[in-house]
Amino acid sequence: MADAVGQGYVEFRNGNRPNRADLPSCPVQVCAQLMGTKWKILILRDLLEGTKRFGELRKSVTGISQKVLTGNLRELEDAGLVARRVYPEVPPRVEYLLTETGESIRPVIESMRLWGESYLASSLRD
């Protein structure tokens, strides 16, 4: 747990990141494993816009349940891609943001967006 003294919040990150031996040897498979569900990709996409509260993520990731969102956020936190900030308020305010490692996924998601736009424009017929 990293304490952000003077910033009014406590930031949590799981220090138990995956060991290299526990990850596949193929780099593409590593990427797929860490951000492999549609929900994780959409959560990362939305966090690329900036810090979000749980309710904001639940609204922006259409169709996700509270349980699935919670589980995916925990997995992204465990992988070191997302950090959680808890503000000492009543009720507690919790925000999610990308870590530096999570931010490094920006070009991957941007490439996915560009490919999706291209596919929609050229491959589908009305």
N, C-alpha and C positions, 0 to 999 in steps of 0.2 A: 504494500500500500504506500503510495507516494502522497505525502501531505503537502499541499500547496499553501503554505503559511502566508497569510496576508492577502490571499486571493479569494477567501471566503468559501472554499470548497475543499473537499478531499477527493483526490483522483485515485481510482482503483484500476489496477492492471494486474492480471494474473502473471506472476513471475514464473509459472511452470509452463513455459512455452515448449512445444514439441521438440524432442531430441532429434538430431539428424538421423540417428539410427532408426527412429520410428517413422520417418518419412520415406516415401517411395524414392527410388534413385532417378526416376524420370522427372525433369523439371516441370513438364506440362502436367503430369499427374499430381505433383505437389500443388501447383496452382489450382487445379480442378478440385483437389481435396480440401484446400483451405477456403475457397469461395465457390464450391461446387453446386450448391443448391440455388434454385431460382430465387429463393428468398434472400439468401446472403448477398447475391449480386445486386438485388434491388435495394437492400439495406445499405450496402456500400455506395451504390449510385446516389442515394438520397443524402448520405453523410458527406459525400463529396461537395455538396452545396453548403455545408457548414454544420455546426452543432445542432442537434435536435433532441427534444424531449421524447419520452416513450410514446405519448399520445400522438405527437406529430408524426413519428415513424409509423405508427399503426394506421393513421389516416392515409399517409402517402404510399404505403406498400399495400395496395388494394388487395383485399381477400385474405390477408394473413390474420390468424387468430392471435390472441394475447399470449397463449402458451407457446405457440411456434415462434413468435417474435422474441419472447424471452429466451427461449432455448438457442435461437440463432445468434442473438446478441451475446450470450454467454460463450458460445463457441468462437465467435469472432474476437471476443475479449481474450479467451484462452490462447488463441493463435497470435495475439499481439497486434491485431489489426484495428481494434476499437478500444477506447478507454471510456470509463464511466465516471462522471463527476457527481458527487453527492454534496448538496449544499445543506448546511445545518439550519434548516428552517422547519417549521411545523405547518403543514406536512412537509416532509423532505422533498426537495426539488432534485430530480435526477436528470442529467443530460448525458448524451452519448456523442462522441466525436471520434474522428479517425486519429490514430497514432501516426507518427512519422512513417512507419512501415505501411500502415493502411493507406496513407496519402500516396504512397508510391504505386498503388494500383490504378491511379487516375488514367495513365495511358492505356491500360488494358481495357477499362470500361469505356473510354473514349473511342477506342478502336471498335469495340462491340457496337457502340451507338452508330458510328459511321458506316459500318458494315450493314447494320439493320436498316438504316436510311437508304443505302444503295440497293439492298434487296427489295425493300418495299417499292422503291421507284422503278426498278427495272424488271423484277422477276414476277410480280403479281399483276394480274389482269383484273380490271373491274368487271 
